[in-house]
């Protein structure tokens, strides 16, 4: 799910990157966050995420996946 690699520039640092398997879990994780917002009173910790998800779930998840892919690519450089 998450790759752990040593940072080539800093020996004491570690770089974490998500795998394709992790990206495939984005819709499930978002559904769980959405469920929690609906069924746990006073739970507004992820209110912004839930609102964006409710407006357009497909587009929102595509944005999340793209963001994670870009972050992975940036960590490879």
C-alpha positions as CSV (number, residue, x, y, z in Angstrom):
1,X,0.0,0.0,0.0
2,X,2.8,2.4,0.9
3,X,6.4,2.2,-0.3
4,X,9.1,3.2,2.1
5,X,12.4,4.3,0.5
6,X,15.5,5.9,1.9
7,X,16.0,9.5,0.7
8,X,19.0,9.5,-1.5
9,X,19.9,13.1,-0.5
10,X,19.5,12.7,3.3
11,X,20.5,9.4,4.9
12,X,18.3,9.9,7.9
13,X,15.2,10.7,6.0
14,X,12.6,8.3,4.5
15,X,10.3,8.9,1.5
16,X,6.9,7.4,1.5
17,X,4.9,6.9,-1.7
18,X,1.5,5.4,-2.3
19,X,1.1,2.3,-4.5
20,X,-1.6,1.7,-7.2
21,X,-3.4,-0.5,-4.6
22,X,-3.6,2.5,-2.3
23,X,-4.9,4.7,-5.1
24,X,-7.6,2.1,-5.7
25,X,-8.8,2.5,-2.1
26,X,-9.5,6.2,-2.5
27,X,-13.2,5.7,-3.3
28,X,-13.7,3.4,-0.4
29,X,-11.9,5.7,2.0
30,X,-14.1,8.6,0.8
31,X,-17.2,6.6,1.3
32,X,-16.2,5.8,4.9
33,X,-15.5,9.5,5.5
34,X,-18.9,10.4,4.0
35,X,-20.6,7.7,6.1
36,X,-18.9,9.0,9.3
37,X,-20.0,12.6,8.6
38,X,-23.6,11.4,8.2
39,X,-23.7,9.1,11.2
40,X,-21.4,10.6,13.8
41,X,-23.0,13.7,15.3
42,X,-20.7,16.7,15.6
43,X,-18.1,15.1,13.3
44,X,-17.1,17.9,11.0
45,X,-13.4,17.3,10.9
46,X,-13.6,16.5,7.2
47,X,-16.5,18.8,6.3
48,X,-14.7,20.3,3.3
49,X,-13.8,16.9,1.9
50,X,-17.4,15.7,2.3
51,X,-18.8,18.7,0.6
52,X,-16.5,18.4,-2.4
53,X,-17.2,14.7,-2.5
54,X,-21.0,15.2,-2.5
55,X,-20.8,17.9,-5.3
56,X,-19.1,15.6,-7.8
57,X,-17.7,12.3,-6.4
58,X,-16.1,11.1,-9.6
59,X,-14.2,14.4,-10.3
60,X,-13.2,14.7,-6.6
61,X,-11.7,11.2,-6.6
62,X,-9.9,11.9,-9.9
63,X,-8.4,15.0,-8.3
64,X,-7.2,13.1,-5.2
65,X,-5.7,10.3,-7.4
66,X,-3.9,12.9,-9.6
67,X,-2.6,14.7,-6.5
68,X,-1.2,11.5,-5.0
69,X,0.4,10.5,-8.4
70,X,2.1,14.0,-8.7
71,X,3.4,13.7,-5.1
72,X,4.8,10.3,-5.9
73,X,6.5,11.6,-9.0
74,X,8.0,14.6,-7.1
75,X,9.4,12.2,-4.5
76,X,11.1,10.2,-7.2
77,X,13.1,13.2,-8.4
